[in-house]
């Protein structure tokens, strides 16, 4: 059970990194003529967690406010999932201490 929680949290951390990568690329390419933004798409996995991938939008354009908000959301999501991962690790250690 704790391993599953940790793997779900790890997948959330990975999804946050993919989102941050997309938003950072979009901001870095603001001055690039004809640049098509990248978005992160996440899909739930049957066993829990998510799988993320990058997708390029079909039309060029910029959306700086959205990209800045996405960066902040990704940072917050990563930190939240990291805390879950750490808690699962501490709980596993406590469980092993009890069993020993």
RASUL-V698265 format. One record per backbone hydrogen bond with DSSP energy under -1.0 kcal/mol. NH is the residue of the N-H (numbers start at 1). CO is the residue of the C=O. If there is no record, write none. Layout:
# RASUL-V698265
nh: (NH:NH)
co: (CO:CO)
This chain:
# RASUL-V698265
nh: (5:6:7:8:9:10:11:12:13:14:15:16:17:18:19:20:21:22:23:24:25:26:27:28:29:30:32:35:39:41:43:45:48:51:53:55:57:61:67:68:69:70:71:72:73:74:75:76:77:78:79:80:81:82:83:84:85:86:87:88:89:90:91:92:93:94:95:96:97:98:99:100)
co: (1:2:3:4:5:6:7:8:9:10:11:12:13:14:15:16:17:18:19:20:21:22:23:24:25:27:29:32:55:53:51:49:45:43:41:39:37:35:63:64:65:66:67:68:69:70:71:72:73:74:75:76:77:78:79:80:81:82:83:84:85:86:87:88:89:90:91:92:93:94:95:96)
